[in-house]
Each structure stands twice: as C-alpha cells, then as structure tokens.
Amino acid sequence: MPVETIRWKNGKIRYVDQTQLPTRLKFVECGDIKRFWKAIRNLEVRGAPALGIAGALGVILGMQHSRAKNFRSFIKELGRVIRFLASSRPTARNLFWALERMEETAMENRSRPIGVIKEILLEEARRIIEEDKSACREMARHGASLVRKRDAILTHCNAGGLATADYGTALGVLFEAKKQGKRIKVYADETRPLLQGARLTAWELMHEGIDTTLICDNMAASLMAKGRIDKIFVGADRIASNGDAANKIGTYNIAVLARYHKIPFYVVAPASTFDFSLKTGKDIPIEERSAGEVRTVLGRIEIAPKNVKVYNPAFDVTPNELIAAIVTEKGIFRKPYGRSLRGVKGK
C-alpha cells in the first residue's frame, strides 16, 4: 500500500479490477471506451473520487482518436463522450464534477489546435489524479486529529486507496492515525450485497498492519451496546449543501445507531464530492442496481427464490443532524453545515 488504483498508460486506462479482490490483485489495461463504461457500471472501478478520475481518463480514452478538424466538431464529439460516461452511474458527484471540468478545460482552449487541446486535456486528467492524492493526505491529516490512541473504530463499505487515486478518504484517516503511532482497532462492516467491506476494506486494513475485525452488517448495534465502538468514519458519494451525505446503503442505519449510543459519526470526503446545487439530500439521485446482486452472493451462489421481488438501492442518505463533523482536505467542518460548508467552496 498504497496501490495505484487507476492511471493512464500508453494510450490505455490501467486500473485495479476490484471485483477480483481479495483473492487476486488484477490490473486491467483498457483501450475501449465501451468496455471502460462496463468496468464502471460493473464496479471494477468504484469509489467516488476514483470515479472522478475514471471520468477524466474516460474522456481521454474516448477522444484520443478523434478526427475532428475544427473545434465545433471536436466539442460535439466530446459532449457525446461525456454523456456516455455520465450514464454509467448516477450518484457519485465526483464523476460529474470531473466530466464538467474536462469540458470546461476544452472550452477554455477552444482557440488552440485540436492536437494541443488533446494534450491539455490529458494534462488536466493527470492534474486531477495528483490533486486527489494530495487531498487524500490532507484529509488524513485533519481526520487523524479526531482519533485517540486505542480507539475502536467502525467503518462501512470501502473508502480506502481503492476508492481514490491511491490513499483513501475515511481509511486514509486510519492509515494516518497508525502512522502517528496511535494503536487503533477497526471493525469493518461486510457491506451487503456486494461485500465491499469484507472484500476490499478488510484487505486494505490488513495490508497496512491495522488490527482489523470483520463483522456482519447486523452486528454493529450489538458492538455499540457493549461499548466496543468509540468512533465511526465513513466516506461519501455526494454531499448536499446542508451536509446531508449519500454513502453506501447501510450507512444511514449506522448513523441512527450511533446517535442512540452517543458515538460520534464522521464523514470524510474531498471537495469534489460536494454538490452545492442541491439544498438537501432528498435531491440526491440514488442508483438502483440489479436484483441479482441481492438474490445471490456475488452472482455465484443463489440465496433466494429466483423470482422474488428485490429492492436494491446502492446508497442511502444520512441527514446532517446525525453527522458529528465532515472532514475534507480544507479542514474539519461542524454544524451548522449550511454556514460552515461555505468554506469548502471557498466562500
């Protein structure tokens, strides 16, 4: 660790296929935008900040062989590529943030030759990757100040290096705490139905030498009742201007339990995750995924009747009043979020 989750290499996108973990660390080199769209949709590439990077690199992949002779043709083609990538997954704000940034970069350089614009877009994508690496380490530094020696910490889903360029959001905080010599214990929710906590988070934490215990999602309340959880750190896929935060389904459950047991619940996410166009979390688009993910274990073992009805939202929204603080690369923000989060967008 850290693992280089995703990057541009020799005209292709090289990424860790996260569906193969924890049994196999497989790198894929993808040179086809349709195949890359499927990689995003099938969660080979996942995690909000990583999806932002995927969006930026996807633009490069989709436009590298463009034969457009003028900017008008180029920007129309770019728009088609961006709309295609945007259709892969609806919830993570970072994906749309990066796509918008790439389009703006093209517009700002419209007077330049097409070949030069392509080079500038690649530079911008690489800049997004480097900014993510820096943001992760800043979040880790800020968040680690909330961690005490011997804290027992619960986390849900995966918010580590696999979800970013290489270090992590919520897990980055834990990596930094360990680096500072704070002996901590971490409980990782398995995170049904796709088991990102079991497959990815436990794998990352163990590789960092952190004391890790895997639990079923329905065990968290019992641990809290026994006084065995001191703090909770999770990531986020989109945060509204009032601090409501969307994260992997099951996060809201934990936040409610944390409030009852008086345990601080922290959200860790970069500025690119915030959507200030949304007043509350009620407006956050929630992705619904296939029934097969719930009827089976990772598509391999059937655990339910084939035709049983299934409701499978990929995310839920935690109301801001349940969040003790939101950690970003710009610092730690507390209630009232409507006022404090202005600092995230520099106002």
Secondary structure per residue as TSV (DSSP state, phi and psi in degrees):
chain	resnum	aa	ss	phi	psi
A	1	M	-	360.0	150.1
A	2	P	-	-74.0	150.2
A	3	V	-	-91.7	136.1
A	4	E	-	-77.2	99.7
A	5	T	-	-66.3	-42.5
A	6	I	E	-156.5	138.3
A	7	R	E	-161.3	171.1
A	8	W	E	-93.8	130.7
A	9	K	E	-146.0	115.5
A	10	N	T	51.5	47.4
A	11	G	T	79.5	10.8
A	12	K	E	-135.6	162.7
A	13	I	E	-96.0	121.9
A	14	R	E	-103.0	123.7
A	15	Y	E	-143.9	159.7
A	16	V	E	-79.6	125.5
A	17	D	-	-79.5	100.8
A	18	Q	G	-74.4	-11.6
A	19	T	G	-73.6	-14.1
A	20	Q	G	-90.6	-15.1
A	21	L	T	-79.6	151.4
A	22	P	T	-93.4	-0.7
A	23	T	T	-77.8	-21.8
A	24	R	-	-147.3	128.3
A	25	L	-	-94.4	98.5
A	26	K	-	-112.5	128.2
A	27	F	E	-101.3	134.7
A	28	V	E	-114.5	138.2
A	29	E	E	-111.4	112.8
A	30	C	E	-111.8	126.3
A	31	G	-	-116.1	11.8
A	32	D	-	-126.6	125.7
A	33	I	H	-67.2	-33.1
A	34	K	H	-67.4	-39.7
A	35	R	H	-66.0	-36.7
A	36	F	H	-69.8	-36.2
A	37	W	H	-57.0	-44.3
A	38	K	H	-64.6	-35.6
A	39	A	H	-62.4	-39.7
A	40	I	H	-68.9	-47.9
A	41	R	H	-62.9	-37.7
A	42	N	T	-87.8	5.1
A	43	L	T	69.4	22.9
A	44	E	S	-65.7	-37.9
A	45	V	S	-112.8	128.1
A	46	R	-	-156.3	172.2
A	47	G	S	97.7	127.3
A	48	A	H	-53.4	-53.4
A	49	P	H	-62.5	-37.9
A	50	A	H	-64.7	-32.5
A	51	L	H	-69.1	-32.0
A	52	G	H	-61.8	-45.5
A	53	I	H	-64.2	-40.8
A	54	A	H	-60.3	-39.8
A	55	G	H	-62.2	-46.0
A	56	A	H	-63.8	-46.0
A	57	L	H	-70.1	-31.4
A	58	G	H	-62.2	-36.6
A	59	V	H	-61.6	-44.9
A	60	I	H	-61.3	-45.0
A	61	L	H	-61.2	-43.4
A	62	G	H	-73.0	-23.7
A	63	M	H	-108.3	-5.7
A	64	Q	T	-64.7	-27.6
A	65	H	T	-105.6	17.9
A	66	S	-	-59.7	136.1
A	67	R	-	-104.4	15.5
A	68	A	-	-56.8	136.0
A	69	K	S	-95.8	-19.6
A	70	N	S	-140.9	168.6
A	71	F	H	-66.2	-36.3
A	72	R	H	-58.0	-45.7
A	73	S	H	-67.8	-39.4
A	74	F	H	-63.4	-46.5
A	75	I	H	-70.0	-30.5
A	76	K	H	-66.9	-42.3
A	77	E	H	-66.2	-41.7
A	78	L	H	-59.9	-41.5
A	79	G	H	-59.9	-39.8
A	80	R	H	-65.1	-41.9
A	81	V	H	-62.9	-44.1
A	82	I	H	-64.2	-44.4
A	83	R	H	-63.0	-37.1
A	84	F	H	-64.8	-47.9
A	85	L	H	-64.5	-38.0
A	86	A	H	-64.9	-23.8
A	87	S	T	-78.9	-4.7
A	88	S	S	-71.3	-47.4
A	89	R	-	-148.9	138.6
A	90	P	S	-97.1	-15.2
A	91	T	S	-91.9	-45.0
A	92	A	-	-65.0	115.6
A	93	R	H	-62.3	-33.7
A	94	N	H	-57.6	-35.7
A	95	L	H	-60.9	-48.0
A	96	F	H	-72.5	-35.7
A	97	W	H	-58.1	-45.3
A	98	A	H	-70.3	-39.9
A	99	L	H	-63.5	-41.4
A	100	E	H	-64.0	-39.8
A	101	R	H	-65.2	-39.9
A	102	M	H	-66.4	-40.3
A	103	E	H	-65.2	-42.1
A	104	E	H	-62.8	-38.6
A	105	T	H	-63.1	-41.9
A	106	A	H	-62.2	-43.4
A	107	M	H	-64.2	-38.3
A	108	E	H	-66.8	-19.5
A	109	N	T	-116.6	26.0
A	110	R	T	-61.5	-23.4
A	111	S	T	-82.6	-6.6
A	112	R	S	-90.4	163.3
A	113	P	-	-61.8	151.6
A	114	I	H	-58.7	-41.3
A	115	G	H	-60.6	-38.4
A	116	V	H	-68.9	-39.9
A	117	I	H	-60.9	-41.2
A	118	K	H	-59.8	-42.8
A	119	E	H	-65.0	-40.3
A	120	I	H	-65.5	-39.0
A	121	L	H	-64.2	-40.0
A	122	L	H	-64.4	-40.8
A	123	E	H	-61.7	-38.8
A	124	E	H	-66.4	-41.5
A	125	A	H	-61.5	-42.6
A	126	R	H	-66.7	-34.5
A	127	R	H	-64.6	-40.4
A	128	I	H	-60.2	-39.6
A	129	I	H	-63.9	-47.4
A	130	E	H	-66.0	-37.4
A	131	E	H	-63.8	-37.7
A	132	D	H	-65.3	-43.2
A	133	K	H	-59.4	-43.9
A	134	S	H	-65.9	-44.1
A	135	A	H	-61.4	-41.0
A	136	C	H	-60.7	-41.6
A	137	R	H	-72.2	-32.5
A	138	E	H	-68.9	-42.7
A	139	M	H	-60.3	-42.1
A	140	A	H	-60.0	-43.0
A	141	R	H	-64.9	-45.8
A	142	H	H	-65.4	-46.7
A	143	G	H	-66.8	-34.1
A	144	A	H	-62.6	-22.9
A	145	S	T	-67.8	-16.5
A	146	L	T	-88.5	-8.3
A	147	V	-	-100.1	133.4
A	148	R	-	-106.6	160.0
A	149	K	T	-58.0	137.2
A	150	R	T	70.6	15.1
A	151	D	-	-63.4	142.5
A	152	A	E	-104.6	122.1
A	153	I	E	-121.3	136.8
A	154	L	E	-104.5	140.1
A	155	T	E	-136.0	161.0
A	156	H	-	-133.4	142.1
A	157	C	S	62.2	-150.5
A	158	N	-	-129.4	120.4
A	159	A	-	-130.3	44.4
A	160	G	B	-106.7	-156.2
A	161	G	G	-59.6	-31.5
A	162	L	G	-65.8	-22.6
A	163	A	G	-95.2	2.5
A	164	T	S	-137.9	-162.2
A	165	A	S	-69.9	-37.1
A	166	D	S	-174.6	-0.2
A	167	Y	S	-130.6	-45.9
A	168	G	B	119.0	165.2
A	169	T	S	-102.5	-87.1
A	170	A	H	-61.4	-42.7
A	171	L	H	-71.7	-28.3
A	172	G	H	-59.1	-36.9
A	173	V	H	-59.1	-43.1
A	174	L	H	-71.0	-37.9
A	175	F	H	-60.9	-43.0
A	176	E	H	-67.6	-39.7
A	177	A	H	-59.6	-42.4
A	178	K	H	-64.1	-41.5
A	179	K	H	-61.3	-31.7
A	180	Q	T	-79.9	1.6
A	181	G	T	87.8	12.4
A	182	K	-	-85.7	114.6
A	183	R	-	-77.1	113.4
A	184	I	-	-123.3	160.8
A	185	K	E	-121.8	136.6
A	186	V	E	-121.9	131.3
A	187	Y	E	-102.6	126.9
A	188	A	E	-110.5	118.7
A	189	D	E	-63.2	140.9
A	190	E	-	-63.0	-35.0
A	191	T	-	70.3	72.9
A	192	R	T	-69.8	150.9
A	193	P	T	-94.1	-10.0
A	194	L	T	-103.2	2.7
A	195	L	T	60.7	38.7
A	196	Q	H	-63.4	-32.8
A	197	G	I	-67.3	-43.0
A	198	A	I	-70.9	-44.9
A	199	R	I	-81.3	-37.0
A	200	L	I	-108.9	-52.3
A	201	T	I	-65.5	-47.3
A	202	A	H	-59.2	-39.6
A	203	W	H	-62.7	-46.3
A	204	E	H	-65.5	-46.3
A	205	L	H	-61.8	-42.8
A	206	M	H	-66.1	-36.0
A	207	H	H	-66.4	-24.4
A	208	E	T	-88.7	-0.2
A	209	G	T	74.4	26.0
A	210	I	-	-93.1	135.7
A	211	D	E	-60.1	110.7
A	212	T	E	-124.6	134.3
A	213	T	E	-127.5	125.3
A	214	L	E	-88.0	134.8
A	215	I	E	-130.7	155.0
A	216	C	-	-69.5	153.5
A	217	D	G	-56.7	-35.3
A	218	N	G	-83.9	11.9
A	219	M	G	-99.2	-11.0
A	220	A	H	-59.9	-44.0
A	221	A	H	-60.3	-41.9
A	222	S	H	-61.3	-42.1
A	223	L	H	-64.7	-41.6
A	224	M	H	-63.5	-43.0
A	225	A	H	-62.0	-30.5
A	226	K	T	-86.5	2.3
A	227	G	T	74.5	24.5
A	228	R	-	-99.7	4.5
A	229	I	-	-121.6	124.6
A	230	D	-	-96.3	-34.9
A	231	K	E	-151.4	160.2
A	232	I	E	-129.4	131.4
A	233	F	E	-126.0	128.7
A	234	V	E	-135.8	165.4
A	235	G	-	-92.2	-162.0
A	236	A	-	-158.3	153.1
A	237	D	S	-106.8	-26.0
A	238	R	E	-160.4	136.3
A	239	I	E	-124.9	125.4
A	240	A	E	-76.6	168.5
A	241	S	T	-64.3	-20.5
A	242	N	T	-92.5	3.2
A	243	G	S	95.1	-4.9
A	244	D	-	-61.3	135.3
A	245	A	E	-127.2	126.8
A	246	A	E	-89.9	132.9
A	247	N	E	-147.8	178.8
A	248	K	E	-50.6	140.6
A	249	I	T	-50.6	135.0
A	250	G	T	106.0	-16.4
A	251	T	H	-66.0	-41.9
A	252	Y	H	-59.3	-41.6
A	253	N	H	-52.2	-48.3
A	254	I	H	-65.1	-40.3
A	255	A	H	-62.6	-40.8
A	256	V	H	-64.4	-44.5
A	257	L	H	-62.7	-39.3
A	258	A	H	-63.0	-41.5
A	259	R	H	-61.2	-45.2
A	260	Y	H	-62.3	-38.6
A	261	H	T	-93.9	6.6
A	262	K	T	58.5	47.0
A	263	I	-	-111.7	128.8
A	264	P	-	-65.5	133.8
A	265	F	E	-115.7	116.5
A	266	Y	E	-114.0	140.9
A	267	V	E	-110.5	133.9
A	268	V	E	-123.2	120.5
A	269	A	-	-160.4	149.3
A	270	P	-	-77.9	168.1
A	271	A	G	-58.7	-28.7
A	272	S	G	-68.4	-11.1
A	273	T	G	-85.9	-15.7
A	274	F	E	-81.6	137.2
A	275	D	E	-119.9	92.8
A	276	F	T	-77.8	-0.9
A	277	S	T	-80.6	-12.8
A	278	L	-	-104.4	127.9
A	279	K	S	-73.6	-41.3
A	280	T	S	-138.6	171.1
A	281	G	G	-68.6	-15.3
A	282	K	G	-62.9	-21.7
A	283	D	G	-93.5	-1.8
A	284	I	S	-73.8	126.2
A	285	P	-	-70.4	128.4
A	286	I	-	-107.8	120.6
A	287	E	-	-69.7	134.2
A	288	E	B	-111.4	131.2
A	289	R	-	-109.8	-179.6
A	290	S	-	-69.4	152.2
A	291	A	T	-64.8	-29.9
A	292	G	H	-59.9	-28.5
A	293	E	H	-64.6	-29.7
A	294	V	H	-91.9	-35.2
A	295	R	H	-72.5	-16.2
A	296	T	E	-129.8	169.8
A	297	V	E	-100.0	107.9
A	298	L	T	53.2	31.9
A	299	G	T	73.7	9.0
A	300	R	T	-111.1	-40.3
A	301	I	E	-119.7	122.8
A	302	E	E	-76.3	130.5
A	303	I	-	-125.9	8.3
A	304	A	S	-150.2	160.1
A	305	P	-	-56.2	140.8
A	306	K	T	-58.1	-34.5
A	307	N	T	-103.9	10.8
A	308	V	-	-65.5	140.7
A	309	K	-	-66.3	145.9
A	310	V	-	-134.2	137.1
A	311	Y	-	-114.0	120.2
A	312	N	-	-136.4	66.9
A	313	P	B	-71.5	137.9
A	314	A	S	-80.3	-19.0
A	315	F	E	-139.3	160.0
A	316	D	E	-133.3	171.1
A	317	V	E	-115.3	127.1
A	318	T	E	-94.2	119.9
A	319	P	-	-62.1	146.1
A	320	N	G	-59.1	-29.1
A	321	E	G	-67.5	-14.3
A	322	L	G	-93.2	-3.2
A	323	I	-	-101.6	120.6
A	324	A	S	-70.6	-37.1
A	325	A	E	-165.5	154.7
A	326	I	E	-115.3	124.1
A	327	V	E	-101.3	126.5
A	328	T	E	-129.6	177.7
A	329	E	T	-67.4	-14.1
A	330	K	T	-96.7	1.6
A	331	G	E	132.1	-170.4
A	332	I	E	-104.3	127.1
A	333	F	E	-115.5	135.6
A	334	R	-	-124.8	174.1
A	335	K	S	-63.9	149.6
A	336	P	S	-77.6	124.5
A	337	Y	H	-66.4	-32.2
A	338	G	H	-55.5	-29.9
A	339	R	H	-94.4	-49.8
A	340	S	H	-66.8	-35.3
A	341	L	G	-71.0	-5.9
A	342	R	G	-59.5	-26.2
A	343	G	G	-67.3	-22.0
A	344	V	T	-70.2	-37.5
A	345	K	T	-97.3	12.7
A	346	G	T	80.8	20.5
A	347	K	-	-114.2	360.0
